[in-house]
Amino acid sequence: MIQQAKRSATWCLTILLAVGAISQAEPAAPPPGDPYGIMRKPLPANVVVLTFDDASLSHATVVAPLLKKFGFGGTFYVSDAFGFGTRKDWYMTWEQIKSLKDAGFEIGNHTLGHGQLGATGLDGCLAGLMGIEKPCLAHHIAKPTTFCWPFYSVNNKFLPVLTENGYSFARGGHERPYLPTLDNPLDAPSFTIMANTPADSFSAAVKQATPGRVVIFTFHGVPDLEHPSVGVEPARFTELMQQLKDNQCTVIAMRDLAAYVDTAKAAQLLTRMMCYPWGGRGPSWGWVTRKDNRLYLCVDKLPGDRKLTLPGMTTKIAAACFLADPKQKPLAISKTDAGPQAITVPGFPTAAFGENPTVIVATLQGGPVATLLDFVFPGLPAATIAGNEIRVHVPRTVDLMKLAPTYRTGSPLVKGAPASGSINDFTKPQTYTITAPDGSSRAYVVTVTPTMGVVGLSNPSFETFDVLNEQDDTFGRNPSGTGWTFKQAKEGDEVGINLVTGGPIFAPPAPDGTSHSAFMRGAGNGISQVVMFDPGEYTLSFDAVKRNGYGTDATPVTVSIDGKPVLSLQASQINDKWNTYTAPAFAVAAGAHALAFTLGEGESMDLIDNVVIGRVTQKQTLK
C-alpha cells in the first residue's frame, strides 16, 4: 500500500504544482442564506483553519512552537506513508505526535498508507481509517474526529462510513473557501500552500475569509524533507503566520468548526462532488441521500428541461416538495416507460427555498417496482427496450443457443427469471419475467435478430456497469457488466474505469458527453474485450487523452486484434486534449476475436473512451 502511495505521490505533486497560484480574491458577495438551519451560530469574518499533512518532523520542531507563540490552533493529519516508518530524521515519532495533542492541537486521520481512496473499495478505505485510529489509541491520543482525503481523492461511498465512525469534517482540495451552508463538511474545500505558491496568493486567500466563509489552509512540511516542492521554508511560514496575526484572524483547528456547523444535517443535505448512488451515469444536477422513506435531492444546477431524473431508483415517489417551503406545495412527478422517475421543478424564489444547492424532499411509497433498467448481451451491440419488447441485432455468426444476457432491475429485492447472466436459447423470442417484492410482475419479450455486418461492443463508453460497485473496486478489478477485462502487469498498477471529471483521474470532459472512461498507467497494462464478427473488413475508432498534469509525455498505446497490432499510437500523438484515432481497415474471419488496448513504456496515464467498430462495405472498399 505504501509502495502504491509513493507512486501516486508523483502525480499528486504534479497536480499540486499545476494548481500554482491561488486566484486573486474578488469582492465577496453576501454570504448565502441558511434555509435548512445548518449554522449553529453566525460565522464571523477572519476565521482561518490551519491543517498540516503527513506527520513531517518539522510539525513538532517548527510548526507547533510557532503556533503556540501566536496563540493559534491547528490540525495535524497523520499518515504512516512514505518514509514515516524508516526515516525519523524526516517524520515524527508517535511520542512527538502525542506531544502535539498534549499541547492542545488536534490530531486528525490521514489514513494508513495514504492511498487514493477515490479508487479504493470500502473495505480498503475502512482499513486505512482504522490503521491510524489504532496507534492513536495505543499512544493515548483520542480517536480522531476529522479526516483528510489523501491526494484530495474523495470516495463518496465512504462518506456515510465516516459519519458512522464519528467524523464530523473531512478536508478536501478545490482551492476555494469553505461555505458551510453550501459545501458538504466531509469534503470541505481548502487552499494548498507550498514552495512555488506566489507570495501574494496567501494574502489573497485570507481576504476571502468573510462572514459566512472559512478559509482552510493545507500545508505539508515546514520544510518537507522528503517532498521539498510541497513544503514551505520556516522563514516564509513565519511571515505567513504573522500575516494572520496582523489581520486579527481567528485561527482554529478543523474540529473547532463544529461550534458553528450542524455537521450531521449538512452531511445529509448538502451536495457531494462526484457521482450518483443508485445507477446510470449520475445526474448532473446534484446528489441524493436517503433517510427512512424520504429522499433528499440536493440540486446544484437544474437541467434545461427542469426535470430531475432518478436513474436506477424505481420505488414509487408519492410526493415531492421544496424542503424549505413552509406550505410544502407538491411538485409534479412523472415516470418513463422504463421505470426511472422525474420531478419537474418550477421556478422558485432562491431567498426562501435555498440557492445552489436547493434541497427537494421526496417521500417514497411501497417498494421497488418490477422493471428493467437495462438488458445487455456482452460483446454484442446494445439492445433497445421499448415498452415490454427488447430487441437486438447481432452478427450472423453468433450462436443464438449460447447467449447469456445480463440485466439490472434497480434493486436486489426485484428478481428476474431467467436469471441475469444465464444461458438461453434465442433462436426464438424469449420471455423474461421481472417480479417485485409485492408480487407484481412485468414480462419482457426478447428478440435477437442475426444481421450481416452488425458489430458492436459492450459498454463502448464505459457507462453501463454496476455503479453500486463503482467505487468498491480497486485498481484492476473489473466492475460487473462492463464486458471489458482489465490487465495488470503487476499488482497495484492503475487500470480501471472511473469518472472523467470530478474523480481522481483528472481529465477534460469526454467528447461524447459521457461520464466515465477507462484509465491505464504502467507498461503492459491494458483493457480487452471479446467481440463477435461476421467475416469481412472492419475499422476501429476511439477517443484518447493523457491525464492532465501527469508527467511530460503520454504513454504509447497499441491496439490489437487477437494479438496482432492494427494501430500503434506514439506518445507524441496523445496530448491533454481528447482526440479521435482511427485504425486502418483490418480483415477478420467469422467468430469471436479479442480486441485489446495495451500501454507501452511510460509514466503517464492514458484514458480511452467511445470505442467504435464499423464494417467496411464493398462500396467503401472500392473508393
KEBA-878359 format. One record per residue (C-alpha): residue in one letter; x, y, z. Coordinates in Angstrom, 1 decimal. Example, Ala and Ser with C-alpha at 12.3 -4.5 7.8 and 13.67 -1.06 7.14 Angstrom:
2
   residu        u        v        w
        A     12.3     -4.5      7.8
        S     13.7     -1.1      7.1
This chain:
623
   residu        u        v        w
        M      0.0      0.0      0.0
        I      2.8      2.4      0.9
        Q      4.6      1.5     -2.3
        Q      1.4      2.4     -4.3
        A      1.2      5.7     -2.4
        K      4.7      6.6     -3.3
        R      3.9      6.1     -7.0
        S      0.7      8.1     -6.5
        A      2.7     10.9     -4.8
        T      4.4     11.7     -8.1
        W      1.2     12.6     -9.9
        C     -0.2     14.3     -6.8
        L      2.8     16.6     -6.6
        T      2.5     17.3    -10.3
        I     -1.2     18.2     -9.8
        L     -0.4     20.4     -6.9
        L      2.3     22.2     -8.8
        A     -0.1     22.6    -11.7
        V     -2.5     24.4     -9.4
        G      0.1     27.1     -8.9
        A     -1.2     30.4     -7.9
        I     -4.5     30.9     -5.9
        S     -6.6     33.4     -7.9
        Q     -6.8     36.9     -6.5
        A     -9.8     37.5     -4.3
        E    -12.7     39.4     -5.7
        P    -15.0     41.4     -3.5
        A    -17.0     38.8     -1.6
        A    -20.8     38.5     -2.3
        P    -23.1     38.4      0.7
        P    -23.0     35.0      2.4
        P    -25.6     32.6      1.2
        G    -28.7     32.1      3.2
        D    -29.4     29.2      5.6
        P    -32.9     27.9      4.9
        Y    -32.1     24.5      6.3
        G    -30.7     25.6      9.7
        I    -27.2     24.3      9.1
        M    -25.4     27.0     11.1
        R    -25.4     26.7     14.9
        K    -24.4     30.3     15.2
        P    -23.2     33.1     12.8
        L    -19.8     32.6     11.3
        P    -17.8     35.9     11.7
        A    -15.1     37.2      9.4
        N    -11.5     36.2      9.5
        V    -12.0     32.6     10.6
        V     -9.0     30.5      9.4
        V     -8.2     26.8      9.8
        L     -4.7     25.6      9.6
        T     -4.0     21.9      8.7
        F     -0.7     20.1      8.2
        D     -0.4     16.8      6.4
        D      1.8     13.7      6.5
        A      3.4     13.9     10.0
        S      6.5     15.8      9.0
        L      9.2     16.1     11.7
        S      9.0     19.9     11.3
        H      5.4     19.9     12.6
        A      6.8     19.2     16.0
        T     10.0     21.2     15.8
        V      9.0     24.2     13.8
        V      5.2     24.5     13.3
        A      3.8     23.7     16.8
        P      6.1     26.1     18.7
        L      5.3     28.9     16.3
        L      1.5     28.3     16.5
        K      1.8     28.4     20.3
        K      3.7     31.7     20.1
        F      0.9     33.2     18.1
        G     -1.9     31.6     20.1
        F     -3.2     29.7     17.0
        G     -4.9     26.3     16.8
        G     -4.2     23.7     14.1
        T     -4.9     20.2     13.0
        F     -2.1     17.7     12.2
        Y     -3.2     15.0      9.8
        V     -1.2     11.8     10.4
        S     -0.4      9.1      7.9
        D      2.2      6.4      8.1
        A      3.1      6.7      4.4
        F      6.3      7.5      2.5
        G      9.3      7.4      5.0
        F      7.3      7.6      8.2
        G      8.3      4.1      9.3
        T     12.0      4.4      8.5
        R     13.2      8.0      8.3
        K     12.7      9.6     11.7
        D     15.0     12.4     10.6
        W     12.1     13.3      8.2
        Y      9.0     12.3     10.1
        M      7.6     12.5     13.7
        T      7.6      9.6     16.2
        W      4.3      8.7     17.8
        E      5.7     10.3     21.0
        Q      6.1     13.6     19.2
        I      2.6     13.3     17.8
        K      1.3     12.8     21.3
        S      3.2     15.9     22.4
        L      1.2     17.9     19.9
        K     -2.0     16.5     21.3
        D     -0.8     17.3     24.9
        A     -0.1     20.9     23.7
        G     -3.8     21.3     22.7
        F     -3.5     20.7     19.0
        E     -5.9     18.4     17.1
        I     -4.6     15.1     15.7
        G     -6.5     14.1     12.6
        N     -6.7     11.0     10.4
        H     -4.8     10.9      7.1
        T     -5.1      7.1      6.7
        L     -2.7      4.2      6.9
        G     -0.9      4.1      3.5
        H     -2.0      7.5      2.1
        G     -3.8      5.7     -0.9
        Q     -6.2      7.1     -3.5
        L     -9.5      6.4     -1.7
        G    -11.5      7.5     -4.8
        A    -10.3      4.3     -6.5
        T    -10.3      2.0     -3.4
        G    -13.0     -0.3     -2.2
        L    -14.9      0.4      1.0
        D    -13.0     -2.3      2.9
        G     -9.7     -0.7      1.9
        C    -10.9      2.7      2.9
        L    -12.1      1.5      6.3
        A     -8.7     -0.3      6.8
        G     -6.9      2.9      6.1
        L     -9.1      4.8      8.6
        M     -8.7      2.2     11.4
        G     -5.0      2.0     10.6
        I     -4.5      5.4     12.2
        E     -7.1      5.2     14.9
        K     -5.5      2.1     16.5
        P     -2.0      3.6     17.0
        C     -3.6      6.9     18.2
        L     -5.4      5.0     21.0
        A     -2.3      2.9     21.7
        H     -0.4      6.1     22.4
        H     -3.1      7.7     24.5
        I     -4.3     10.0     21.7
        A     -8.1     10.4     21.4
        K     -9.7      8.8     18.4
        P     -9.6     11.4     15.6
        T    -12.9     13.1     14.7
        T    -11.8     14.9     11.5
        F    -10.3     13.3      8.3
        C     -8.2     14.4      5.4
        W     -8.6     12.9      1.9
        P     -5.1     11.7      0.6
        F     -4.4     13.4     -2.7
        Y     -7.8     15.1     -2.4
        S     -9.2     11.8     -3.9
        V    -12.8     11.6     -2.5
        N    -14.8      8.4     -2.3
        N    -18.4      9.4     -1.8
        K    -19.5      6.0     -0.8
        F    -17.2      6.3      2.1
        L    -18.8      9.5      3.4
        P    -21.6      7.6      5.4
        V    -18.9      5.4      6.9
        L    -17.0      8.5      8.1
        T    -20.2      9.7      9.7
        E    -20.9      6.3     11.3
        N    -17.4      6.3     12.8
        G    -17.8      9.8     14.4
        Y    -16.1     12.0     11.9
        S    -17.6     15.5     11.6
        F    -15.3     17.0      8.9
        A    -13.1     15.8      6.1
        R    -10.8     18.2      4.4
        G    -10.6     18.2      0.6
        G     -9.0     20.5     -2.0
        H    -10.8     22.7     -4.6
        E     -8.7     25.8     -3.9
        R    -11.5     28.0     -2.6
        P    -13.2     28.9      0.8
        Y    -15.4     26.6      2.7
        L    -19.1     27.7      2.7
        P    -20.8     25.7      5.4
        T    -24.3     26.3      4.0
        L    -23.3     25.0      0.6
        D    -20.4     22.6      1.0
        N    -20.6     19.1      2.4
        P    -18.5     19.1      5.5
        L    -17.0     15.7      4.5
        D    -15.3     17.4      1.5
        A    -14.5     20.8      3.0
        P    -12.5     22.9      0.4
        S     -9.0     24.2      1.2
        F     -6.2     26.2     -0.3
        T     -2.8     24.4     -0.7
        I      0.3     26.4      0.2
        M      3.6     25.1     -1.0
        A      7.1     26.1     -2.3
        N      6.0     27.6     -5.6
        T      2.8     29.3     -4.4
        P      3.2     33.0     -5.3
        A      3.8     35.3     -2.3
        D      0.6     37.3     -2.7
        S     -1.6     34.2     -3.0
        F     -1.8     33.5      0.7
        S     -3.0     37.0      1.5
        A     -5.5     36.8     -1.4
        A     -6.9     33.7      0.1
        V     -7.0     35.2      3.6
        K     -9.2     38.1      2.3
        Q    -11.8     35.5      1.3
        A    -12.5     34.7      5.0
        T    -15.5     36.9      5.1
        P    -18.7     36.4      7.2
        G    -20.2     33.0      6.4
        R    -16.9     31.7      4.8
        V    -14.0     29.9      6.3
        V    -10.5     29.8      4.7
        I     -8.8     26.4      5.3
        F     -5.1     26.1      4.5
        T     -3.3     22.9      3.6
        F      0.4     22.8      4.5
        H      2.9     19.9      4.4
        G      6.3     20.1      5.9
        V      8.0     23.3      7.1
        P     10.2     22.2      5.5
        D      9.2     19.0      3.9
        L     12.4     17.0      3.7
        E     11.1     14.1      1.5
        H      9.0     16.2     -0.8
        P     10.5     19.7     -0.9
        S      8.3     21.0     -3.6
        V      5.1     20.8     -1.5
        G      6.8     22.2      1.6
        V      7.4     25.7      2.9
        E     10.6     27.1      4.4
        P     10.4     28.1      8.1
        A     11.2     31.8      7.4
        R      8.3     32.1      4.9
        F      6.0     30.2      7.1
        T      6.7     32.6      9.9
        E      5.9     35.5      7.7
        L      2.5     33.9      6.7
        M      1.6     33.3     10.4
        Q      2.5     36.9     11.1
        Q      0.0     38.0      8.4
        L     -2.7     36.1     10.1
        K     -1.9     37.8     13.4
        D     -1.7     41.2     11.8
        N     -5.2     40.6     10.2
        Q     -6.6     39.6     13.6
        C     -7.7     36.2     12.2
        T     -9.3     33.7     14.5
        V     -7.1     30.7     13.7
        I     -8.5     27.3     14.8
        A     -8.4     23.6     14.2
        M    -10.9     21.7     11.9
        R    -12.7     20.2     14.9
        D    -13.5     23.7     16.2
        L    -15.7     24.4     13.2
        A    -18.3     22.1     14.8
        A    -19.2     25.0     17.1
        Y    -20.6     26.8     14.1
        V    -21.9     24.0     11.9
        D    -24.5     21.3     12.4
        T    -22.4     18.7     10.6
        A    -25.0     15.9     10.7
        K    -27.6     18.0      9.0
        A    -25.1     19.4      6.5
        A    -23.7     16.0      5.6
        Q    -27.2     14.7      4.8
        L    -28.5     17.7      2.8
        L    -25.5     19.3      1.0
        T    -24.0     18.3     -2.3
        R    -21.2     15.8     -2.9
        M    -18.8     16.3     -5.7
        M    -18.7     13.1     -7.7
        C    -21.4     10.6     -8.6
        Y    -24.9      9.3     -8.0
        P    -25.5      6.4     -5.7
        W    -28.2      4.3     -7.4
        G    -27.3      3.8    -11.0
        G    -26.8      5.2    -14.5
        R    -24.3      7.9    -15.3
        G    -25.4     10.0    -12.3
        P    -27.3     13.3    -12.8
        S    -25.5     16.5    -13.5
        W    -27.8     18.3    -11.1
        G    -26.5     17.1     -7.7
        W    -26.8     14.4     -5.1
        V    -29.3     12.3     -3.2
        T    -29.3     10.9      0.3
        R    -32.0      8.8      2.0
        K    -33.4      8.7      5.5
        D    -36.2      6.2      6.2
        N    -38.7      6.6      3.4
        R    -37.6     10.1      2.3
        L    -35.1     11.1     -0.3
        Y    -33.2     14.4     -0.1
        L    -32.3     15.8     -3.5
        C    -29.6     18.4     -3.3
        V    -29.8     20.4     -6.6
        D    -26.8     22.3     -7.7
        K    -27.9     23.2    -11.3
        L    -31.2     22.4    -13.0
        P    -31.2     20.6    -16.4
        G    -32.6     22.6    -19.3
        D    -36.0     20.8    -19.1
        R    -36.0     21.4    -15.3
        K    -36.6     17.6    -14.7
        L    -34.6     15.7    -12.1
        T    -34.4     12.1    -13.2
        L    -33.7      9.4    -10.7
        P    -31.9      6.6    -12.7
        G    -31.9      3.2    -11.0
        M    -34.4      4.2     -8.3
        T    -37.7      2.6     -9.1
        T    -39.6      2.8     -5.9
        K    -42.7      5.0     -6.3
        I    -42.4      8.6     -5.3
        A    -45.6      9.6     -3.6
        A    -44.9     13.3     -3.2
        A    -42.1     15.9     -3.5
        C    -41.7     19.5     -2.4
        F    -39.0     22.1     -1.6
        L    -37.6     21.3      1.8
        A    -37.7     24.9      2.8
        D    -41.3     25.5      1.5
        P    -43.5     26.1      4.6
        K    -46.6     25.2      2.6
        Q    -45.0     22.1      1.1
        K    -46.5     22.7     -2.3
        P    -46.3     19.5     -4.3
        L    -44.0     19.2     -7.3
        A    -45.0     17.4    -10.5
        I    -43.8     13.7    -10.7
        S    -43.6     11.7    -13.9
        K    -42.3      8.3    -14.9
        T    -40.6      7.0    -18.0
        D    -41.8      3.8    -19.6
        A    -38.6      2.0    -18.5
        G    -39.2      2.9    -14.8
        P    -37.0      5.8    -13.7
        Q    -38.9      8.8    -12.4
        A    -38.5     12.5    -12.8
        I    -39.5     15.5    -10.7
        T    -40.3     18.7    -12.5
        V    -39.0     21.8    -10.7
        P    -40.8     25.1    -11.3
        G    -39.3     28.5    -10.8
        F    -38.8     29.4     -7.2
        P    -37.5     32.2     -5.0
        T    -34.0     31.3     -4.0
        A    -34.0     33.5     -1.0
        A    -36.8     31.4      0.5
        F    -36.1     27.9     -0.8
        G    -32.3     27.9     -1.0
        E    -29.8     28.9     -3.6
        N    -27.3     26.5     -5.1
        P    -27.9     24.0     -3.6
        T    -31.7     23.8     -3.3
        V    -33.0     20.8     -1.4
        I    -36.1     18.9     -2.5
        V    -37.5     16.2     -0.3
        A    -39.4     13.2     -1.9
        T    -41.5     10.7      0.0
        L    -41.3      7.1     -1.1
        Q    -44.3      4.8     -1.1
        G    -44.1      1.0     -1.2
        G    -41.1     -0.9     -2.5
        P    -39.3     -1.0     -5.9
        V    -41.4     -1.8     -8.9
        A    -41.0     -4.7    -11.4
        T    -38.9     -3.1    -14.2
        L    -35.7     -3.4    -16.1
        L    -33.1     -0.6    -16.3
        D    -31.0     -2.3    -19.0
        F    -30.5     -5.5    -20.9
        V    -27.0     -6.3    -22.2
        F    -25.6     -9.0    -24.4
        P    -21.9     -9.0    -23.6
        G    -19.7     -8.4    -26.6
        L    -22.6     -7.6    -28.8
        P    -24.5     -4.4    -29.9
        A    -26.7     -2.6    -27.5
        A    -30.3     -3.8    -27.1
        T    -33.3     -1.4    -27.3
        I    -36.1     -1.5    -24.7
        A    -39.5     -0.3    -26.0
        G    -42.3     -1.0    -23.6
        N    -42.3     -4.7    -22.9
        E    -40.2     -5.5    -26.0
        I    -36.4     -5.9    -26.1
        R    -34.7     -6.2    -29.5
        V    -31.1     -6.6    -30.5
        H    -29.4     -7.2    -33.9
        V    -26.3     -9.4    -33.7
        P    -23.7    -10.8    -36.2
        R    -24.9    -13.8    -38.2
        T    -22.1    -15.9    -36.9
        V    -23.4    -15.6    -33.3
        D    -24.5    -18.9    -31.7
        L    -28.0    -18.0    -30.6
        M    -28.3    -21.0    -28.4
        K    -25.4    -19.9    -26.1
        L    -26.2    -16.2    -25.4
        A    -26.1    -15.1    -21.7
        P    -27.5    -11.6    -21.4
        T    -27.2     -9.6    -18.2
        Y    -29.7     -7.1    -16.8
        R    -30.3     -4.8    -13.9
        T    -33.6     -4.3    -12.1
        G    -32.8     -1.3     -9.9
        S    -33.0     -3.2     -6.6
        P    -31.7     -6.5     -5.3
        L    -35.2     -7.1     -4.0
        V    -36.6     -7.3     -7.6
        K    -35.9    -10.7     -9.1
        G    -35.9    -11.9    -12.7
        A    -36.4    -15.2    -14.4
        P    -34.4    -16.4    -16.3
        A    -31.6    -15.1    -14.1
        S    -29.2    -12.4    -15.2
        G    -26.2    -14.0    -16.8
        S    -27.8    -17.4    -17.5
        I    -27.5    -19.0    -20.9
        N    -30.7    -19.0    -23.0
        D    -31.8    -20.2    -26.5
        F    -32.6    -17.1    -28.6
        T    -33.3    -19.0    -31.9
        K    -36.8    -17.9    -30.9
        P    -38.1    -15.0    -28.8
        Q    -37.7    -15.5    -25.0
        T    -39.7    -14.1    -22.2
        Y    -38.1    -12.6    -19.1
        T    -40.4    -12.1    -16.1
        I    -39.4     -9.5    -13.5
        T    -41.1     -9.7    -10.1
        A    -41.2     -7.1     -7.4
        P    -41.3     -7.8     -3.6
        D    -45.1     -7.2     -3.5
        G    -45.6    -10.0     -6.1
        S    -46.4     -7.8     -9.0
        S    -44.5     -8.7    -12.2
        R    -43.7     -7.5    -15.7
        A    -42.9     -9.7    -18.7
        Y    -40.4     -8.6    -21.4
        V    -40.2    -10.4    -24.7
        V    -36.6    -10.5    -26.0
        T    -36.0    -10.9    -29.8
        V    -32.5    -11.5    -31.2
        T    -32.1    -10.9    -35.0
        P    -29.0    -12.1    -36.8
        T    -27.9     -9.3    -39.3
        M    -25.0     -9.4    -41.7
        G    -22.3     -6.9    -40.9
        V    -23.5     -5.9    -37.5
        V    -20.8     -5.5    -34.9
        G    -20.8     -3.8    -31.5
        L    -19.0     -3.6    -28.2
        S    -20.4     -4.0    -24.7
        N    -20.1     -0.6    -22.9
        P    -18.1      1.2    -25.6
        S    -18.2      4.4    -23.5
        F    -17.7      2.6    -20.2
        E    -21.0      3.7    -18.8
        T    -23.1      0.5    -18.5
        F    -21.9     -1.3    -15.4
        D    -22.8     -1.9    -11.8
        V    -22.4      1.5    -10.4
        L    -23.4      0.3     -7.0
        N    -19.9     -1.2     -7.0
        E    -18.3      1.7     -8.9
        Q    -16.1      2.8     -6.1
        D    -15.9     -0.5     -4.4
        D    -13.4     -1.8     -7.0
        T     -9.7     -1.5     -6.5
        F     -7.4     -1.0     -9.4
        G     -7.5     -3.9    -11.9
        R    -10.8     -5.4    -10.6
        N    -13.5     -5.3    -13.3
        P    -16.9     -3.9    -12.3
        S    -19.6     -6.3    -13.2
        G    -21.4     -5.9    -16.5
        T    -18.7     -4.0    -18.4
        G    -17.7     -6.7    -20.8
        W    -14.2     -5.5    -20.5
        T    -11.3     -7.3    -18.9
        F     -8.5     -5.4    -17.2
        K     -4.9     -6.5    -17.4
        Q     -2.4     -5.5    -14.7
        A      1.3     -6.1    -15.4
        K      1.8     -6.1    -11.6
        E     -0.4     -5.8     -8.5
        G     -1.4     -2.2     -7.7
        D     -0.9     -0.9    -11.2
        E     -3.6      1.7    -12.2
        V     -6.1      0.3    -14.7
        G     -9.9      0.5    -14.4
        I    -13.0      2.7    -15.0
        N    -13.7      5.9    -13.3
        L    -15.3      9.3    -13.6
        V    -13.6     11.5    -16.3
        T    -14.1     14.8    -14.4
        G    -14.6     15.2    -10.6
        G    -12.9     11.9     -9.9
        P     -9.2     11.1     -9.2
        I     -8.1     10.7    -12.8
        F     -8.2     14.4    -13.7
        A     -9.2     14.7    -17.4
        P    -11.2     17.1    -19.6
        P    -14.8     16.1    -20.2
        A    -15.4     13.2    -22.6
        P    -16.1     14.3    -26.1
        D    -19.2     12.2    -26.4
        G    -20.7     13.7    -23.3
        T    -20.5     10.5    -21.2
        S    -19.2     10.5    -17.6
        H    -16.7      7.6    -17.5
        S    -13.7      6.3    -19.3
        A    -11.1      3.6    -19.0
        F     -7.8      4.6    -17.4
        M     -4.4      2.9    -17.7
        R     -1.0      3.5    -16.3
        G      2.1      1.3    -16.5
        A      3.8     -0.6    -19.2
        G      1.9     -3.8    -20.2
        N     -1.3     -2.7    -18.6
        G     -4.5     -2.6    -20.7
        I     -8.1     -3.5    -21.3
        S     -9.6     -6.0    -23.7
        Q    -12.9     -7.5    -24.8
        V    -14.0    -10.5    -26.9
        V    -16.1     -9.2    -29.8
        M    -18.2    -11.3    -32.3
        F    -17.6    -10.6    -36.0
        D    -19.0    -11.7    -39.3
        P    -16.3    -12.3    -42.0
        G    -15.1     -9.1    -43.7
        E    -13.1     -5.9    -43.3
        Y    -13.7     -3.5    -40.3
        T    -12.3     -0.3    -39.0
        L    -12.0      0.9    -35.4
        S    -12.0      4.3    -33.8
        F    -11.7      5.6    -30.2
        D    -11.0      8.7    -28.2
        A     -7.9      9.0    -26.1
        V     -6.3     11.7    -23.9
        K     -3.4     12.0    -21.4
        R     -4.4     12.7    -17.8
        N     -4.0     16.4    -17.1
        G     -0.9     17.4    -15.2
        Y      0.6     13.9    -15.1
        G      4.1     13.8    -16.4
        T      5.5     15.5    -19.5
        D      4.8     12.8    -22.1
        A      1.9     10.5    -22.8
        T      2.4      6.7    -22.9
        P      2.2      4.9    -26.3
        V     -0.8      2.7    -26.9
        T     -1.1     -0.4    -29.2
        V     -4.5     -1.5    -30.4
        S     -4.6     -5.2    -31.4
        I     -7.0     -7.8    -32.7
        D     -6.1    -11.3    -31.5
        G     -2.7    -10.0    -30.5
        K     -1.9     -8.5    -34.0
        P     -1.5     -4.7    -33.9
        V     -4.0     -2.8    -36.0
        L     -2.9      0.7    -34.7
        S      0.1      2.0    -32.7
        L     -0.1      5.5    -31.2
        Q      3.2      7.1    -30.2
        A      3.5      9.3    -27.2
        S      3.8     12.4    -29.3
        Q      0.3     11.7    -30.8
        I     -1.5     11.8    -27.5
        N     -1.9     15.0    -25.6
        D     -4.0     16.6    -22.8
        K     -6.9     17.2    -25.2
        W     -9.3     14.4    -26.4
        N     -8.7     13.3    -30.0
        T    -10.3     10.6    -32.1
        Y     -8.0      8.0    -33.6
        T     -9.0      5.6    -36.4
        A     -7.3      2.3    -37.3
        P     -6.8      1.3    -41.0
        A     -9.2     -1.4    -42.2
        F     -8.4     -4.9    -41.0
        A     -9.8     -8.2    -42.1
        V    -11.2    -10.9    -39.7
        A    -12.7    -14.3    -40.1
        A    -16.1    -15.2    -38.7
        G    -16.3    -15.7    -35.0
        A    -15.0    -14.2    -31.7
        H    -11.9    -12.0    -31.7
        A    -10.1    -10.3    -28.9
        L     -9.8     -6.5    -29.1
        A     -7.1     -5.1    -26.8
        F     -5.6     -1.7    -25.8
        T     -2.1     -2.1    -24.3
        L      0.3      0.5    -22.9
        G      3.9      0.7    -23.8
        E      6.7      2.2    -21.7
        G      6.0      5.5    -19.9
        E      4.9      7.0    -16.6
        S      1.8      8.9    -17.8
        M     -1.8      7.7    -17.5
        D     -3.8      7.4    -20.7
        L     -7.6      7.4    -20.9
        I     -9.7      5.6    -23.5
        D    -13.3      6.3    -24.3
        N    -16.0      5.9    -27.0
        V    -14.7      2.7    -28.8
        V    -16.5      2.1    -32.1
        I    -16.1     -0.8    -34.6
        G    -17.6     -0.4    -38.0
        R    -17.8     -2.7    -41.0
        V    -16.2     -1.6    -44.3
        T    -18.7     -2.0    -47.1
        Q    -17.8     -3.1    -50.6
        K    -18.6      0.4    -51.8
        Q    -16.2      1.9    -49.3
        T    -13.5     -0.6    -50.3
        L    -13.7      0.4    -54.0
        K    -13.2      4.1    -53.3
